[in-house]
Amino acid sequence: MLLKQEKRQKRHKSIRARVFGKKDKPRLCVFKSDKHVYVQLIDDEKGKTVASASDFDFKKIKKGLAKEIGKLIAQKAKDLKIEKIVFDRSGYKYHGQIKEIAEGAREGGLKF
């Protein structure tokens, strides 16, 4: 029987086989630890992180913070003249914080 983490890693491998970020359309990768949330824009052709954001950038309480992180990464992408991205949920189910990050990024003007 697979553990919860092993199931997520299996889904992540499946997603990464299909999702690839380029210079003009980078990959928005999300990672959640037990306490924090991290988001990166990655150019897979060069293997470089273009921009990143996390909940460390805010001094607020946790509730509703995921949408703000999405808006922050969208603003950083706009500063770099990036409008389109590929969303990589890293094997996490699309609800809760992952959904809030995606909605925040869309509100910030990113298209995916």
Gaussian input, Z-matrix of N, CA and C with variables (Angstrom, degrees):
# hf/3-21g

backbone

0 1
 N
 C     1     B1
 C     2     B2     1     A1
 N     3     B3     2     A2     1     D1
 C     4     B4     3     A3     2     D2
 C     5     B5     4     A4     3     D3
 N     6     B6     5     A5     4     D4
 C     7     B7     6     A6     5     D5
 C     8     B8     7     A7     6     D6
 N     9     B9     8     A8     7     D7
 C    10    B10     9     A9     8     D8
 C    11    B11    10    A10     9     D9
 N    12    B12    11    A11    10    D10
 C    13    B13    12    A12    11    D11
 C    14    B14    13    A13    12    D12
 N    15    B15    14    A14    13    D13
 C    16    B16    15    A15    14    D14
 C    17    B17    16    A16    15    D15
 N    18    B18    17    A17    16    D16
 C    19    B19    18    A18    17    D17
 C    20    B20    19    A19    18    D18
 N    21    B21    20    A20    19    D19
 C    22    B22    21    A21    20    D20
 C    23    B23    22    A22    21    D21
 N    24    B24    23    A23    22    D22
 C    25    B25    24    A24    23    D23
 C    26    B26    25    A25    24    D24
 N    27    B27    26    A26    25    D25
 C    28    B28    27    A27    26    D26
 C    29    B29    28    A28    27    D27
 N    30    B30    29    A29    28    D28
 C    31    B31    30    A30    29    D29
 C    32    B32    31    A31    30    D30
 N    33    B33    32    A32    31    D31
 C    34    B34    33    A33    32    D32
 C    35    B35    34    A34    33    D33
 N    36    B36    35    A35    34    D34
 C    37    B37    36    A36    35    D35
 C    38    B38    37    A37    36    D36
 N    39    B39    38    A38    37    D37
 C    40    B40    39    A39    38    D38
 C    41    B41    40    A40    39    D39
 N    42    B42    41    A41    40    D40
 C    43    B43    42    A42    41    D41
 C    44    B44    43    A43    42    D42
 N    45    B45    44    A44    43    D43
 C    46    B46    45    A45    44    D44
 C    47    B47    46    A46    45    D45
 N    48    B48    47    A47    46    D46
 C    49    B49    48    A48    47    D47
 C    50    B50    49    A49    48    D48
 N    51    B51    50    A50    49    D49
 C    52    B52    51    A51    50    D50
 C    53    B53    52    A52    51    D51
 N    54    B54    53    A53    52    D52
 C    55    B55    54    A54    53    D53
 C    56    B56    55    A55    54    D54
 N    57    B57    56    A56    55    D55
 C    58    B58    57    A57    56    D56
 C    59    B59    58    A58    57    D57
 N    60    B60    59    A59    58    D58
 C    61    B61    60    A60    59    D59
 C    62    B62    61    A61    60    D60
 N    63    B63    62    A62    61    D61
 C    64    B64    63    A63    62    D62
 C    65    B65    64    A64    63    D63
 N    66    B66    65    A65    64    D64
 C    67    B67    66    A66    65    D65
 C    68    B68    67    A67    66    D66
 N    69    B69    68    A68    67    D67
 C    70    B70    69    A69    68    D68
 C    71    B71    70    A70    69    D69
 N    72    B72    71    A71    70    D70
 C    73    B73    72    A72    71    D71
 C    74    B74    73    A73    72    D72
 N    75    B75    74    A74    73    D73
 C    76    B76    75    A75    74    D74
 C    77    B77    76    A76    75    D75
 N    78    B78    77    A77    76    D76
 C    79    B79    78    A78    77    D77
 C    80    B80    79    A79    78    D78
 N    81    B81    80    A80    79    D79
 C    82    B82    81    A81    80    D80
 C    83    B83    82    A82    81    D81
 N    84    B84    83    A83    82    D82
 C    85    B85    84    A84    83    D83
 C    86    B86    85    A85    84    D84
 N    87    B87    86    A86    85    D85
 C    88    B88    87    A87    86    D86
 C    89    B89    88    A88    87    D87
 N    90    B90    89    A89    88    D88
 C    91    B91    90    A90    89    D89
 C    92    B92    91    A91    90    D90
 N    93    B93    92    A92    91    D91
 C    94    B94    93    A93    92    D92
 C    95    B95    94    A94    93    D93
 N    96    B96    95    A95    94    D94
 C    97    B97    96    A96    95    D95
 C    98    B98    97    A97    96    D96
 N    99    B99    98    A98    97    D97
 C   100   B100    99    A99    98    D98
 C   101   B101   100   A100    99    D99
 N   102   B102   101   A101   100   D100
 C   103   B103   102   A102   101   D101
 C   104   B104   103   A103   102   D102
 N   105   B105   104   A104   103   D103
 C   106   B106   105   A105   104   D104
 C   107   B107   106   A106   105   D105
 N   108   B108   107   A107   106   D106
 C   109   B109   108   A108   107   D107
 C   110   B110   109   A109   108   D108
 N   111   B111   110   A110   109   D109
 C   112   B112   111   A111   110   D110
 C   113   B113   112   A112   111   D111
 N   114   B114   113   A113   112   D112
 C   115   B115   114   A114   113   D113
 C   116   B116   115   A115   114   D114
 N   117   B117   116   A116   115   D115
 C   118   B118   117   A117   116   D116
 C   119   B119   118   A118   117   D117
 N   120   B120   119   A119   118   D118
 C   121   B121   120   A120   119   D119
 C   122   B122   121   A121   120   D120
 N   123   B123   122   A122   121   D121
 C   124   B124   123   A123   122   D122
 C   125   B125   124   A124   123   D123
 N   126   B126   125   A125   124   D124
 C   127   B127   126   A126   125   D125
 C   128   B128   127   A127   126   D126
 N   129   B129   128   A128   127   D127
 C   130   B130   129   A129   128   D128
 C   131   B131   130   A130   129   D129
 N   132   B132   131   A131   130   D130
 C   133   B133   132   A132   131   D131
 C   134   B134   133   A133   132   D132
 N   135   B135   134   A134   133   D133
 C   136   B136   135   A135   134   D134
 C   137   B137   136   A136   135   D135
 N   138   B138   137   A137   136   D136
 C   139   B139   138   A138   137   D137
 C   140   B140   139   A139   138   D138
 N   141   B141   140   A140   139   D139
 C   142   B142   141   A141   140   D140
 C   143   B143   142   A142   141   D141
 N   144   B144   143   A143   142   D142
 C   145   B145   144   A144   143   D143
 C   146   B146   145   A145   144   D144
 N   147   B147   146   A146   145   D145
 C   148   B148   147   A147   146   D146
 C   149   B149   148   A148   147   D147
 N   150   B150   149   A149   148   D148
 C   151   B151   150   A150   149   D149
 C   152   B152   151   A151   150   D150
 N   153   B153   152   A152   151   D151
 C   154   B154   153   A153   152   D152
 C   155   B155   154   A154   153   D153
 N   156   B156   155   A155   154   D154
 C   157   B157   156   A156   155   D155
 C   158   B158   157   A157   156   D156
 N   159   B159   158   A158   157   D157
 C   160   B160   159   A159   158   D158
 C   161   B161   160   A160   159   D159
 N   162   B162   161   A161   160   D160
 C   163   B163   162   A162   161   D161
 C   164   B164   163   A163   162   D162
 N   165   B165   164   A164   163   D163
 C   166   B166   165   A165   164   D164
 C   167   B167   166   A166   165   D165
 N   168   B168   167   A167   166   D166
 C   169   B169   168   A168   167   D167
 C   170   B170   169   A169   168   D168
 N   171   B171   170   A170   169   D169
 C   172   B172   171   A171   170   D170
 C   173   B173   172   A172   171   D171
 N   174   B174   173   A173   172   D172
 C   175   B175   174   A174   173   D173
 C   176   B176   175   A175   174   D174
 N   177   B177   176   A176   175   D175
 C   178   B178   177   A177   176   D176
 C   179   B179   178   A178   177   D177
 N   180   B180   179   A179   178   D178
 C   181   B181   180   A180   179   D179
 C   182   B182   181   A181   180   D180
 N   183   B183   182   A182   181   D181
 C   184   B184   183   A183   182   D182
 C   185   B185   184   A184   183   D183
 N   186   B186   185   A185   184   D184
 C   187   B187   186   A186   185   D185
 C   188   B188   187   A187   186   D186
 N   189   B189   188   A188   187   D187
 C   190   B190   189   A189   188   D188
 C   191   B191   190   A190   189   D189
 N   192   B192   191   A191   190   D190
 C   193   B193   192   A192   191   D191
 C   194   B194   193   A193   192   D192
 N   195   B195   194   A194   193   D193
 C   196   B196   195   A195   194   D194
 C   197   B197   196   A196   195   D195
 N   198   B198   197   A197   196   D196
 C   199   B199   198   A198   197   D197
 C   200   B200   199   A199   198   D198
 N   201   B201   200   A200   199   D199
 C   202   B202   201   A201   200   D200
 C   203   B203   202   A202   201   D201
 N   204   B204   203   A203   202   D202
 C   205   B205   204   A204   203   D203
 C   206   B206   205   A205   204   D204
 N   207   B207   206   A206   205   D205
 C   208   B208   207   A207   206   D206
 C   209   B209   208   A208   207   D207
 N   210   B210   209   A209   208   D208
 C   211   B211   210   A210   209   D209
 C   212   B212   211   A211   210   D210
 N   213   B213   212   A212   211   D211
 C   214   B214   213   A213   212   D212
 C   215   B215   214   A214   213   D213
 N   216   B216   215   A215   214   D214
 C   217   B217   216   A216   215   D215
 C   218   B218   217   A217   216   D216
 N   219   B219   218   A218   217   D217
 C   220   B220   219   A219   218   D218
 C   221   B221   220   A220   219   D219
 N   222   B222   221   A221   220   D220
 C   223   B223   222   A222   221   D221
 C   224   B224   223   A223   222   D222
 N   225   B225   224   A224   223   D223
 C   226   B226   225   A225   224   D224
 C   227   B227   226   A226   225   D225
 N   228   B228   227   A227   226   D226
 C   229   B229   228   A228   227   D227
 C   230   B230   229   A229   228   D228
 N   231   B231   230   A230   229   D229
 C   232   B232   231   A231   230   D230
 C   233   B233   232   A232   231   D231
 N   234   B234   233   A233   232   D232
 C   235   B235   234   A234   233   D233
 C   236   B236   235   A235   234   D234
 N   237   B237   236   A236   235   D235
 C   238   B238   237   A237   236   D236
 C   239   B239   238   A238   237   D237
 N   240   B240   239   A239   238   D238
 C   241   B241   240   A240   239   D239
 C   242   B242   241   A241   240   D240
 N   243   B243   242   A242   241   D241
 C   244   B244   243   A243   242   D242
 C   245   B245   244   A244   243   D243
 N   246   B246   245   A245   244   D244
 C   247   B247   246   A246   245   D245
 C   248   B248   247   A247   246   D246
 N   249   B249   248   A248   247   D247
 C   250   B250   249   A249   248   D248
 C   251   B251   250   A250   249   D249
 N   252   B252   251   A251   250   D250
 C   253   B253   252   A252   251   D251
 C   254   B254   253   A253   252   D252
 N   255   B255   254   A254   253   D253
 C   256   B256   255   A255   254   D254
 C   257   B257   256   A256   255   D255
 N   258   B258   257   A257   256   D256
 C   259   B259   258   A258   257   D257
 C   260   B260   259   A259   258   D258
 N   261   B261   260   A260   259   D259
 C   262   B262   261   A261   260   D260
 C   263   B263   262   A262   261   D261
 N   264   B264   263   A263   262   D262
 C   265   B265   264   A264   263   D263
 C   266   B266   265   A265   264   D264
 N   267   B267   266   A266   265   D265
 C   268   B268   267   A267   266   D266
 C   269   B269   268   A268   267   D267
 N   270   B270   269   A269   268   D268
 C   271   B271   270   A270   269   D269
 C   272   B272   271   A271   270   D270
 N   273   B273   272   A272   271   D271
 C   274   B274   273   A273   272   D272
 C   275   B275   274   A274   273   D273
 N   276   B276   275   A275   274   D274
 C   277   B277   276   A276   275   D275
 C   278   B278   277   A277   276   D276
 N   279   B279   278   A278   277   D277
 C   280   B280   279   A279   278   D278
 C   281   B281   280   A280   279   D279
 N   282   B282   281   A281   280   D280
 C   283   B283   282   A282   281   D281
 C   284   B284   283   A283   282   D282
 N   285   B285   284   A284   283   D283
 C   286   B286   285   A285   284   D284
 C   287   B287   286   A286   285   D285
 N   288   B288   287   A287   286   D286
 C   289   B289   288   A288   287   D287
 C   290   B290   289   A289   288   D288
 N   291   B291   290   A290   289   D289
 C   292   B292   291   A291   290   D290
 C   293   B293   292   A292   291   D291
 N   294   B294   293   A293   292   D292
 C   295   B295   294   A294   293   D293
 C   296   B296   295   A295   294   D294
 N   297   B297   296   A296   295   D295
 C   298   B298   297   A297   296   D296
 C   299   B299   298   A298   297   D297
 N   300   B300   299   A299   298   D298
 C   301   B301   300   A300   299   D299
 C   302   B302   301   A301   300   D300
 N   303   B303   302   A302   301   D301
 C   304   B304   303   A303   302   D302
 C   305   B305   304   A304   303   D303
 N   306   B306   305   A305   304   D304
 C   307   B307   306   A306   305   D305
 C   308   B308   307   A307   306   D306
 N   309   B309   308   A308   307   D307
 C   310   B310   309   A309   308   D308
 C   311   B311   310   A310   309   D309
 N   312   B312   311   A311   310   D310
 C   313   B313   312   A312   311   D311
 C   314   B314   313   A313   312   D312
 N   315   B315   314   A314   313   D313
 C   316   B316   315   A315   314   D314
 C   317   B317   316   A316   315   D315
 N   318   B318   317   A317   316   D316
 C   319   B319   318   A318   317   D317
 C   320   B320   319   A319   318   D318
 N   321   B321   320   A320   319   D319
 C   322   B322   321   A321   320   D320
 C   323   B323   322   A322   321   D321
 N   324   B324   323   A323   322   D322
 C   325   B325   324   A324   323   D323
 C   326   B326   325   A325   324   D324
 N   327   B327   326   A326   325   D325
 C   328   B328   327   A327   326   D326
 C   329   B329   328   A328   327   D327
 N   330   B330   329   A329   328   D328
 C   331   B331   330   A330   329   D329
 C   332   B332   331   A331   330   D330
 N   333   B333   332   A332   331   D331
 C   334   B334   333   A333   332   D332
 C   335   B335   334   A334   333   D333

   B1=1.4474
   B2=1.5247
   B3=1.3125
   B4=1.4586
   B5=1.5245
   B6=1.3080
   B7=1.4490
   B8=1.5287
   B9=1.3143
   B10=1.4581
   B11=1.5286
   B12=1.3290
   B13=1.4591
   B14=1.5307
   B15=1.3258
   B16=1.4558
   B17=1.5242
   B18=1.3346
   B19=1.4569
   B20=1.5283
   B21=1.3420
   B22=1.4559
   B23=1.5259
   B24=1.3379
   B25=1.4583
   B26=1.5316
   B27=1.3172
   B28=1.4612
   B29=1.5334
   B30=1.3478
   B31=1.4626
   B32=1.5252
   B33=1.3328
   B34=1.4650
   B35=1.5272
   B36=1.3252
   B37=1.4674
   B38=1.5261
   B39=1.3120
   B40=1.4599
   B41=1.5317
   B42=1.3194
   B43=1.4633
   B44=1.5199
   B45=1.3250
   B46=1.4660
   B47=1.5282
   B48=1.3220
   B49=1.4624
   B50=1.5267
   B51=1.3359
   B52=1.4607
   B53=1.5247
   B54=1.3320
   B55=1.4614
   B56=1.5251
   B57=1.3505
   B58=1.4607
   B59=1.5206
   B60=1.3312
   B61=1.4523
   B62=1.5139
   B63=1.3315
   B64=1.4641
   B65=1.5226
   B66=1.3211
   B67=1.4588
   B68=1.5285
   B69=1.3320
   B70=1.4592
   B71=1.5284
   B72=1.3292
   B73=1.4686
   B74=1.5389
   B75=1.3565
   B76=1.4649
   B77=1.5295
   B78=1.3081
   B79=1.4643
   B80=1.5257
   B81=1.3283
   B82=1.4617
   B83=1.5213
   B84=1.3224
   B85=1.4589
   B86=1.5260
   B87=1.3230
   B88=1.4628
   B89=1.5203
   B90=1.3319
   B91=1.4616
   B92=1.5204
   B93=1.3220
   B94=1.4545
   B95=1.5237
   B96=1.3317
   B97=1.4545
   B98=1.5291
   B99=1.3073
   B100=1.4551
   B101=1.5280
   B102=1.3279
   B103=1.4644
   B104=1.5261
   B105=1.3238
   B106=1.4538
   B107=1.5264
   B108=1.3439
   B109=1.4564
   B110=1.5222
   B111=1.3376
   B112=1.4573
   B113=1.5296
   B114=1.3351
   B115=1.4587
   B116=1.5230
   B117=1.3436
   B118=1.4596
   B119=1.5265
   B120=1.3250
   B121=1.4545
   B122=1.5140
   B123=1.3328
   B124=1.4645
   B125=1.5252
   B126=1.3349
   B127=1.4571
   B128=1.5258
   B129=1.3298
   B130=1.4624
   B131=1.5271
   B132=1.3287
   B133=1.4688
   B134=1.5258
   B135=1.3304
   B136=1.4586
   B137=1.5253
   B138=1.3373
   B139=1.4573
   B140=1.5160
   B141=1.3358
   B142=1.4653
   B143=1.5192
   B144=1.3176
   B145=1.4511
   B146=1.5207
   B147=1.3212
   B148=1.4539
   B149=1.5315
   B150=1.3325
   B151=1.4705
   B152=1.5226
   B153=1.3195
   B154=1.4716
   B155=1.5172
   B156=1.3174
   B157=1.4599
   B158=1.5208
   B159=1.3032
   B160=1.4650
   B161=1.5178
   B162=1.3216
   B163=1.4524
   B164=1.5332
   B165=1.3233
   B166=1.4602
   B167=1.5319
   B168=1.3461
   B169=1.4590
   B170=1.5219
   B171=1.3231
   B172=1.4600
   B173=1.5175
   B174=1.2989
   B175=1.4713
   B176=1.5249
   B177=1.3400
   B178=1.4535
   B179=1.5212
   B180=1.3214
   B181=1.4589
   B182=1.5297
   B183=1.2977
   B184=1.4606
   B185=1.5363
   B186=1.3331
   B187=1.4543
   B188=1.5283
   B189=1.3139
   B190=1.4550
   B191=1.5175
   B192=1.3083
   B193=1.4563
   B194=1.5232
   B195=1.3203
   B196=1.4620
   B197=1.5267
   B198=1.3275
   B199=1.4593
   B200=1.5251
   B201=1.3284
   B202=1.4692
   B203=1.5334
   B204=1.3212
   B205=1.4656
   B206=1.5315
   B207=1.3370
   B208=1.4572
   B209=1.5197
   B210=1.3313
   B211=1.4650
   B212=1.5284
   B213=1.3261
   B214=1.4637
   B215=1.5316
   B216=1.3250
   B217=1.4683
   B218=1.5270
   B219=1.3415
   B220=1.4653
   B221=1.5308
   B222=1.3207
   B223=1.4568
   B224=1.5287
   B225=1.3259
   B226=1.4682
   B227=1.5274
   B228=1.3321
   B229=1.4616
   B230=1.5279
   B231=1.3324
   B232=1.4657
   B233=1.5220
   B234=1.3253
   B235=1.4631
   B236=1.5302
   B237=1.3297
   B238=1.4632
   B239=1.5364
   B240=1.3416
   B241=1.4696
   B242=1.5270
   B243=1.3149
   B244=1.4683
   B245=1.5210
   B246=1.3445
   B247=1.4559
   B248=1.5232
   B249=1.3458
   B250=1.4614
   B251=1.5177
   B252=1.3286
   B253=1.4656
   B254=1.5232
   B255=1.3230
   B256=1.4575
   B257=1.5285
   B258=1.3259
   B259=1.4652
   B260=1.5236
   B261=1.3233
   B262=1.4625
   B263=1.5271
   B264=1.3246
   B265=1.4639
   B266=1.5246
   B267=1.3154
   B268=1.4717
   B269=1.5195
   B270=1.3063
   B271=1.4566
   B272=1.5170
   B273=1.3397
   B274=1.4587
   B275=1.5171
   B276=1.3180
   B277=1.4502
   B278=1.5266
   B279=1.3193
   B280=1.4596
   B281=1.5274
   B282=1.3274
   B283=1.4621
   B284=1.5105
   B285=1.3011
   B286=1.4601
   B287=1.5151
   B288=1.3279
   B289=1.4563
   B290=1.5295
   B291=1.3285
   B292=1.4598
   B293=1.5295
   B294=1.3155
   B295=1.4567
   B296=1.5261
   B297=1.3251
   B298=1.4674
   B299=1.5262
   B300=1.3341
   B301=1.4638
   B302=1.5311
   B303=1.3247
   B304=1.4636
   B305=1.5295
   B306=1.3198
   B307=1.4697
   B308=1.5208
   B309=1.3268
   B310=1.4583
   B311=1.5225
   B312=1.3245
   B313=1.4665
   B314=1.5258
   B315=1.3305
   B316=1.4666
   B317=1.5206
   B318=1.3445
   B319=1.4593
   B320=1.5262
   B321=1.3149
   B322=1.4643
   B323=1.5227
   B324=1.3369
   B325=1.4525
   B326=1.5241
   B327=1.3262
   B328=1.4667
   B329=1.5225
   B330=1.3225
   B331=1.4629
   B332=1.5172
   B333=1.3443
   B334=1.4629
   B335=1.4971
   A1=109.53
   A2=115.70
   A3=120.57
   A4=111.49
   A5=115.39
   A6=120.54
   A7=109.57
   A8=116.04
   A9=121.54
   A10=111.42
   A11=116.46
   A12=121.26
   A13=111.72
   A14=117.02
   A15=121.00
   A16=111.13
   A17=117.26
   A18=121.30
   A19=110.20
   A20=117.00
   A21=121.34
   A22=110.65
   A23=116.76
   A24=120.47
   A25=111.41
   A26=116.53
   A27=121.10
   A28=110.32
   A29=117.17
   A30=120.97
   A31=110.64
   A32=116.79
   A33=121.35
   A34=111.02
   A35=117.63
   A36=121.12
   A37=110.99
   A38=116.61
   A39=121.68
   A40=110.75
   A41=116.66
   A42=121.39
   A43=110.32
   A44=118.10
   A45=122.44
   A46=112.57
   A47=116.66
   A48=119.88
   A49=110.50
   A50=117.63
   A51=122.05
   A52=113.48
   A53=118.14
   A54=122.26
   A55=110.09
   A56=115.75
   A57=120.96
   A58=108.71
   A59=116.65
   A60=121.44
   A61=112.15
   A62=115.78
   A63=121.99
   A64=108.85
   A65=116.53
   A66=120.57
   A67=111.72
   A68=117.27
   A69=120.94
   A70=113.06
   A71=117.19
   A72=121.94
   A73=108.93
   A74=116.98
   A75=119.60
   A76=113.26
   A77=114.25
   A78=121.90
   A79=109.24
   A80=117.22
   A81=122.78
   A82=107.20
   A83=116.47
   A84=122.66
   A85=109.80
   A86=116.47
   A87=122.69
   A88=109.12
   A89=116.33
   A90=121.07
   A91=108.89
   A92=115.99
   A93=121.42
   A94=108.95
   A95=115.92
   A96=119.33
   A97=106.13
   A98=117.13
   A99=119.20
   A100=112.22
   A101=116.71
   A102=120.25
   A103=114.42
   A104=119.01
   A105=120.72
   A106=112.45
   A107=115.01
   A108=122.80
   A109=107.78
   A110=116.88
   A111=122.71
   A112=108.92
   A113=116.10
   A114=121.99
   A115=107.94
   A116=116.83
   A117=121.21
   A118=110.20
   A119=115.86
   A120=122.08
   A121=106.60
   A122=117.09
   A123=121.46
   A124=110.60
   A125=115.75
   A126=123.26
   A127=106.31
   A128=117.14
   A129=121.55
   A130=112.83
   A131=117.89
   A132=119.56
   A133=110.75
   A134=116.96
   A135=122.14
   A136=112.70
   A137=116.49
   A138=120.04
   A139=112.40
   A140=116.96
   A141=122.01
   A142=111.08
   A143=115.40
   A144=121.75
   A145=108.26
   A146=116.77
   A147=122.26
   A148=110.52
   A149=116.99
   A150=122.21
   A151=108.16
   A152=115.31
   A153=119.02
   A154=110.17
   A155=115.00
   A156=122.24
   A157=107.98
   A158=115.87
   A159=120.39
   A160=108.91
   A161=115.70
   A162=118.80
   A163=111.84
   A164=117.92
   A165=120.84
   A166=110.94
   A167=116.55
   A168=120.99
   A169=112.24
   A170=117.53
   A171=122.53
   A172=110.32
   A173=115.81
   A174=121.32
   A175=110.51
   A176=116.99
   A177=121.58
   A178=111.54
   A179=113.17
   A180=119.03
   A181=109.38
   A182=117.70
   A183=124.04
   A184=113.86
   A185=117.29
   A186=120.26
   A187=111.58
   A188=116.63
   A189=121.71
   A190=114.19
   A191=117.23
   A192=121.20
   A193=112.33
   A194=118.28
   A195=122.24
   A196=110.93
   A197=118.08
   A198=120.85
   A199=110.34
   A200=117.22
   A201=121.55
   A202=110.94
   A203=117.22
   A204=121.10
   A205=109.56
   A206=117.51
   A207=121.89
   A208=111.74
   A209=116.64
   A210=120.55
   A211=110.94
   A212=116.87
   A213=121.01
   A214=111.11
   A215=117.85
   A216=119.99
   A217=110.14
   A218=117.41
   A219=120.65
   A220=110.57
   A221=116.78
   A222=120.47
   A223=111.30
   A224=116.43
   A225=120.51
   A226=110.67
   A227=117.13
   A228=121.25
   A229=110.24
   A230=116.71
   A231=120.28
   A232=111.08
   A233=116.81
   A234=121.00
   A235=111.22
   A236=116.49
   A237=122.03
   A238=112.26
   A239=116.38
   A240=123.87
   A241=112.36
   A242=115.51
   A243=122.22
   A244=107.46
   A245=116.68
   A246=121.00
   A247=112.83
   A248=116.62
   A249=120.78
   A250=109.78
   A251=115.27
   A252=121.37
   A253=109.53
   A254=114.92
   A255=122.95
   A256=105.50
   A257=117.94
   A258=121.59
   A259=110.62
   A260=116.34
   A261=123.18
   A262=107.63
   A263=116.62
   A264=120.42
   A265=112.58
   A266=117.08
   A267=123.82
   A268=114.43
   A269=116.72
   A270=120.36
   A271=114.32
   A272=117.41
   A273=120.21
   A274=108.90
   A275=116.89
   A276=120.86
   A277=109.21
   A278=116.39
   A279=121.64
   A280=110.23
   A281=115.52
   A282=122.17
   A283=107.93
   A284=116.74
   A285=120.51
   A286=112.94
   A287=116.93
   A288=121.74
   A289=112.41
   A290=117.86
   A291=121.08
   A292=109.78
   A293=117.00
   A294=121.71
   A295=110.82
   A296=117.47
   A297=121.96
   A298=111.37
   A299=117.43
   A300=121.15
   A301=109.84
   A302=117.06
   A303=121.16
   A304=111.05
   A305=117.04
   A306=120.60
   A307=111.13
   A308=116.99
   A309=121.11
   A310=111.96
   A311=116.38
   A312=120.91
   A313=110.35
   A314=116.56
   A315=119.97
   A316=111.20
   A317=116.24
   A318=120.48
   A319=111.38
   A320=116.17
   A321=121.41
   A322=113.27
   A323=117.58
   A324=121.45
   A325=115.82
   A326=118.41
   A327=119.57
   A328=110.22
   A329=115.71
   A330=121.32
   A331=109.74
   A332=115.77
   A333=121.35
   A334=110.62
   D1=129.69
   D2=-178.52
   D3=-79.65
   D4=143.60
   D5=175.38
   D6=-78.80
   D7=165.57
   D8=-179.35
   D9=-57.02
   D10=-42.92
   D11=-179.22
   D12=-66.54
   D13=-38.52
   D14=179.23
   D15=-66.98
   D16=-36.45
   D17=177.17
   D18=-64.36
   D19=-42.17
   D20=178.82
   D21=-63.21
   D22=-42.82
   D23=179.83
   D24=-64.12
   D25=-35.99
   D26=177.53
   D27=-65.88
   D28=-44.16
   D29=176.56
   D30=-63.94
   D31=-38.56
   D32=-179.40
   D33=-62.66
   D34=-43.15
   D35=177.47
   D36=-60.86
   D37=-40.55
   D38=179.63
   D39=-64.64
   D40=-42.38
   D41=179.35
   D42=-67.00
   D43=-44.27
   D44=-176.95
   D45=-66.59
   D46=-22.45
   D47=176.69
   D48=-68.64
   D49=-24.77
   D50=-176.86
   D51=-104.98
   D52=-25.18
   D53=-172.87
   D54=-100.35
   D55=128.11
   D56=-179.43
   D57=-142.40
   D58=128.42
   D59=-179.33
   D60=-96.22
   D61=142.35
   D62=178.30
   D63=-120.59
   D64=176.48
   D65=-177.49
   D66=-60.70
   D67=-45.47
   D68=-178.56
   D69=-82.88
   D70=-15.98
   D71=-179.85
   D72=-141.89
   D73=77.22
   D74=-176.16
   D75=-72.84
   D76=167.38
   D77=179.92
   D78=-91.56
   D79=127.74
   D80=175.42
   D81=-92.49
   D82=103.95
   D83=-175.60
   D84=-101.67
   D85=133.13
   D86=-178.69
   D87=-113.32
   D88=136.56
   D89=173.73
   D90=-133.41
   D91=134.46
   D92=177.29
   D93=-118.35
   D94=128.72
   D95=168.64
   D96=-101.01
   D97=-173.39
   D98=179.49
   D99=-64.70
   D100=-32.01
   D101=-174.80
   D102=-112.85
   D103=-21.70
   D104=-170.60
   D105=-133.73
   D106=164.28
   D107=178.96
   D108=-126.98
   D109=133.63
   D110=-178.99
   D111=-126.10
   D112=142.25
   D113=178.61
   D114=-134.00
   D115=136.64
   D116=179.76
   D117=-135.17
   D118=145.38
   D119=167.38
   D120=-100.19
   D121=120.20
   D122=-172.19
   D123=-121.53
   D124=132.75
   D125=171.87
   D126=-95.89
   D127=104.67
   D128=-175.32
   D129=-73.60
   D130=-21.77
   D131=178.00
   D132=-64.52
   D133=-41.26
   D134=179.29
   D135=-96.91
   D136=-15.90
   D137=-177.21
   D138=72.59
   D139=32.91
   D140=-176.57
   D141=-118.17
   D142=147.16
   D143=172.17
   D144=-85.62
   D145=121.89
   D146=-177.65
   D147=-82.45
   D148=-44.74
   D149=179.70
   D150=-153.15
   D151=157.15
   D152=178.42
   D153=-146.80
   D154=159.52
   D155=176.28
   D156=-152.14
   D157=154.59
   D158=176.95
   D159=-154.67
   D160=177.72
   D161=179.33
   D162=-75.00
   D163=-5.42
   D164=174.54
   D165=-70.77
   D166=-20.28
   D167=-179.02
   D168=-74.66
   D169=-7.48
   D170=-177.31
   D171=-120.76
   D172=152.26
   D173=177.01
   D174=-111.84
   D175=31.12
   D176=-176.86
   D177=-103.67
   D178=177.24
   D179=172.81
   D180=-74.32
   D181=164.78
   D182=-171.45
   D183=-69.32
   D184=-34.74
   D185=-172.68
   D186=-64.52
   D187=128.38
   D188=178.97
   D189=76.24
   D190=7.28
   D191=-176.43
   D192=-77.25
   D193=-27.38
   D194=-176.40
   D195=-61.63
   D196=-40.65
   D197=179.05
   D198=-64.61
   D199=-37.67
   D200=178.24
   D201=-66.05
   D202=-36.88
   D203=177.07
   D204=-64.42
   D205=-40.89
   D206=176.43
   D207=-61.31
   D208=-42.16
   D209=178.42
   D210=-66.54
   D211=-38.25
   D212=179.75
   D213=-64.73
   D214=-44.61
   D215=179.83
   D216=-67.56
   D217=-32.30
   D218=176.05
   D219=-65.78
   D220=-39.48
   D221=178.15
   D222=-65.68
   D223=-41.81
   D224=177.52
   D225=-64.06
   D226=-37.02
   D227=178.31
   D228=-67.49
   D229=-40.62
   D230=177.75
   D231=-61.63
   D232=-39.56
   D233=178.06
   D234=-62.02
   D235=-30.07
   D236=177.98
   D237=-91.91
   D238=6.61
   D239=-179.97
   D240=62.37
   D241=41.09
   D242=176.23
   D243=-109.28
   D244=125.68
   D245=-179.48
   D246=-113.26
   D247=-30.82
   D248=-177.97
   D249=-112.72
   D250=142.17
   D251=178.25
   D252=-137.65
   D253=170.30
   D254=171.41
   D255=-114.50
   D256=126.52
   D257=-175.50
   D258=-89.17
   D259=124.69
   D260=177.86
   D261=-116.31
   D262=106.96
   D263=-177.51
   D264=-84.69
   D265=1.97
   D266=174.57
   D267=57.70
   D268=32.08
   D269=176.79
   D270=86.45
   D271=-5.71
   D272=176.76
   D273=-77.05
   D274=148.46
   D275=177.68
   D276=-69.77
   D277=146.69
   D278=-175.44
   D279=-82.22
   D280=76.38
   D281=172.68
   D282=-160.43
   D283=169.14
   D284=178.91
   D285=66.29
   D286=-129.37
   D287=-175.80
   D288=-64.46
   D289=-37.26
   D290=-179.17
   D291=-63.53
   D292=-44.25
   D293=178.26
   D294=-64.22
   D295=-41.10
   D296=179.14
   D297=-63.40
   D298=-41.01
   D299=177.72
   D300=-62.19
   D301=-44.82
   D302=179.69
   D303=-63.25
   D304=-42.93
   D305=179.15
   D306=-65.29
   D307=-40.13
   D308=177.68
   D309=-63.66
   D310=-39.75
   D311=178.48
   D312=-66.60
   D313=-39.34
   D314=177.25
   D315=-65.24
   D316=-42.93
   D317=177.34
   D318=-62.15
   D319=-32.13
   D320=178.91
   D321=-75.83
   D322=-8.38
   D323=174.51
   D324=110.27
   D325=4.02
   D326=177.76
   D327=-81.14
   D328=146.08
   D329=178.37
   D330=-114.97
   D331=129.89
   D332=175.24
   D333=-157.48

